[in-house]
Amino acid sequence: MAPFTAEILGTMIMILLGNGVVANVVLKDTKGNNSGWMVITTAWAFAVFTGVLIAGPVSGAHLNPIVTLGLALIGKFNWNLVPSYILAQMIGAMLGAFLVWLSHKDHFAATEDENAKFACFSTSPAIKNNLSNLISEIIATFVLIFSIFYIAGPNLQIATDPNATIGLGTIGALPVAIVVWVIGLSLGGTTGYAINPARDLGPRIMHAILPIKGSSNWSYAWIPIVGPIIGASLAALLYLLLN
């Protein structure tokens, strides 16, 4: 399996399970309806764990353009590979969102609340305030990426080979999942903690394409992209200053 394929599959499974738990909690007449934030944050953490297990041995399991960008910014990932990794992550996120819709199709049809249906795809703020929402995404992403740099630790070698697949590997699955879990529990209530542009944009595109009523909220879509980019850049800057 090629790294490109591994990133597609790992991201697809992560989104299927992560957005799948949202569907299970918010859509009408599911077995998990109204089971709450703890269920969502826990399952999202294990969704990341599962995606990393699948992609880790082959691609390093970035599953997130911001992880790819962050590693490149600190000189630990080849810039030549960045576009292909991000493309794979976007494809995987869109496929995962499609599978969530397919597996919950009857419950989407039974649910009248358009906001609940949209929540199964992308993030939106609890209180809309662009500056505050942007800051929330910056802080949450900073925590994720700065933690990942130290989870990877001294074994993370500089990628000089154009075919090198530098990343977390399978060994990073559990600690990264724990970091994602605590981010969700502690910081996720403001914006839904996108902390991953592909996780938000890919499913948002699918929401617009699939036969689902309601707005895809494109006016907000830039925040889950720009916020994580800034957060990752600040994490890389601090890491380089300290190391």
C-alpha positions in Angstrom: 0.0 0.0 0.0 1.4 3.4 -1.0 1.5 6.3 1.5 -1.1 8.2 -0.6 -3.5 5.3 -0.3 -2.8 4.9 3.4 -3.6 8.6 4.1 -6.9 8.2 2.2 -7.9 5.1 4.1 -6.7 6.3 7.5 -8.5 9.6 7.1 -11.6 7.9 5.7 -12.0 5.6 8.7 -11.2 8.4 11.1 -14.0 10.5 9.6 -16.4 7.6 9.3 -16.1 6.8 13.0 -15.7 10.4 14.3 -18.6 11.9 12.3 -20.4 8.6 12.7 -20.6 9.1 16.5 -22.0 12.6 16.0 -24.7 11.1 13.8 -25.4 8.4 16.4 -25.9 11.1 19.1 -27.8 13.8 17.2 -29.9 12.1 14.6 -33.5 11.0 15.4 -34.3 7.5 16.5 -30.7 6.2 16.6 -29.8 3.9 19.5 -27.4 6.5 20.8 -29.6 9.5 20.5 -28.9 12.3 23.1 -26.1 10.3 24.7 -24.0 13.4 25.0 -20.7 15.2 24.7 -18.7 12.5 26.5 -19.7 9.9 24.0 -18.8 12.2 21.1 -15.4 13.2 22.4 -14.5 9.6 23.4 -15.4 8.1 20.1 -13.6 10.9 18.2 -10.5 10.1 20.2 -10.7 6.4 19.3 -11.6 7.3 15.7 -8.2 9.0 15.5 -6.6 5.9 17.2 -8.1 3.6 14.6 -7.1 5.9 11.7 -3.5 6.0 12.9 -3.4 2.2 13.4 -4.3 1.8 9.7 -2.1 4.4 8.1 0.8 4.6 10.6 3.0 1.8 9.3 2.9 3.1 5.8 2.5 6.9 5.7 3.2 8.0 9.3 -0.5 8.6 9.7 -0.8 12.4 9.5 -4.5 12.3 8.6 -4.5 16.1 9.0 -3.0 18.8 6.7 -1.9 20.6 9.8 0.1 17.7 11.1 1.8 17.5 7.6 2.4 21.3 7.6 3.7 21.3 11.2 6.2 18.5 10.6 7.3 20.3 7.4 7.7 23.6 9.2 10.1 22.1 11.8 12.1 20.4 9.0 10.9 16.8 9.8 8.9 16.2 6.6 9.7 16.7 3.0 7.9 19.7 1.5 7.7 17.8 -1.8 5.3 15.4 -0.2 3.0 18.0 1.4 0.6 18.5 -1.5 0.0 14.7 -2.1 -0.6 14.1 1.6 -3.1 17.0 1.8 -4.9 15.8 -1.3 -5.1 12.2 0.1 -6.5 13.6 3.4 -9.2 15.6 1.6 -10.2 12.6 -0.5 -10.3 10.4 2.6 -12.4 13.0 4.6 -14.9 13.2 1.7 -15.2 9.5 1.4 -15.7 9.1 5.2 -18.4 11.7 5.2 -20.2 10.0 2.4 -20.1 6.7 4.3 -21.6 8.4 7.4 -24.5 9.6 5.3 -24.9 6.2 3.7 -24.9 4.3 7.0 -27.3 6.7 8.6 -29.5 7.5 5.6 -32.8 6.6 7.2 -32.0 8.7 10.3 -31.1 11.7 8.2 -34.4 11.4 6.5 -36.2 11.1 9.8 -34.4 14.1 11.3 -36.0 17.5 10.7 -33.4 19.6 12.5 -31.1 20.9 9.7 -28.4 22.0 12.1 -28.3 18.5 13.7 -27.8 17.0 10.2 -25.1 19.5 9.4 -23.3 18.7 12.7 -22.7 15.1 11.3 -20.5 16.7 8.7 -18.7 19.8 9.9 -18.1 22.1 12.8 -20.0 25.3 13.8 -19.6 27.6 16.8 -21.7 27.4 20.0 -21.7 31.2 20.0 -20.8 32.8 16.7 -18.0 35.4 17.1 -15.5 35.1 14.3 -12.6 36.4 16.4 -13.3 34.2 19.4 -14.0 31.2 17.2 -10.7 31.7 15.4 -8.8 32.0 18.7 -10.4 28.8 20.0 -9.3 26.9 16.9 -5.8 28.4 17.1 -5.4 27.4 20.8 -6.8 23.9 20.3 -4.6 23.2 17.3 -1.5 24.6 19.0 -2.0 22.1 21.8 -2.5 19.2 19.3 0.5 20.0 17.1 2.9 21.0 20.0 2.0 17.7 21.7 2.5 15.7 18.5 6.1 17.1 18.2 6.9 15.7 21.6 5.1 12.4 21.1 7.2 11.9 18.0 10.2 12.8 20.1 13.9 12.2 19.1 13.0 9.3 16.9 11.5 11.7 14.4 14.3 12.0 11.8 14.6 14.7 9.1 13.1 13.5 5.8 15.7 14.0 3.2 14.5 11.1 0.9 11.6 12.3 -1.3 9.9 9.0 -0.7 10.3 9.2 3.1 7.1 8.9 5.1 7.9 10.7 8.3 5.2 10.9 10.9 3.9 9.3 14.1 3.6 5.7 13.0 1.6 3.2 14.9 3.4 3.9 18.2 1.8 7.4 18.3 -1.8 6.1 18.0 -2.7 6.0 21.7 -1.0 9.2 23.0 -2.4 11.2 20.1 -5.9 9.8 20.8 -5.6 10.8 24.4 -4.5 14.4 23.3 -7.5 14.6 21.0 -9.8 13.4 23.7 -8.7 16.0 26.3 -8.8 18.7 23.7 -12.4 17.8 22.9 -13.3 17.6 26.6 -11.5 20.8 27.6 -11.6 23.1 24.6 -14.0 21.6 22.1 -17.3 23.1 23.4 -16.7 26.5 21.7 -16.3 25.5 18.1 -16.5 21.7 17.9 -12.7 21.5 17.7 -12.1 21.0 14.0 -8.3 21.2 14.5 -8.0 19.7 11.1 -9.0 21.5 7.8 -9.6 18.3 5.9 -11.9 17.0 8.7 -14.0 20.1 8.3 -13.8 21.1 4.6 -14.1 17.6 3.1 -17.3 16.8 4.9 -18.6 20.3 4.3 -18.2 19.8 0.6 -20.1 16.5 0.8 -22.9 18.1 2.8 -23.3 20.6 -0.1 -23.3 17.8 -2.7 -25.4 15.2 -1.0 -29.3 15.4 -1.0 -29.5 17.0 2.5 -31.5 20.1 3.2 -29.9 23.0 4.9 -27.0 25.5 4.7 -23.4 24.3 4.6 -22.5 27.5 6.4 -19.7 28.5 4.0 -19.3 31.9 5.6 -17.8 30.1 8.6 -15.7 27.6 6.6 -12.5 29.7 6.6 -12.1 29.6 10.4 -11.5 25.8 10.7 -8.8 26.3 8.0 -7.1 29.5 9.0 -7.2 28.8 12.7 -5.4 25.5 12.6 -2.8 26.9 10.2 -2.0 29.7 12.6 -2.0 27.3 15.6 0.3 24.8 13.9 2.7 27.7 12.8 2.9 29.0 16.4 3.5 25.4 17.7 6.3 25.0 15.2 7.8 28.3 16.0 7.9 27.6 19.8 9.2 24.1 19.2 12.1 25.5 17.1 12.9 28.1 19.7 13.0 25.5 22.4 15.0 22.9 20.4 
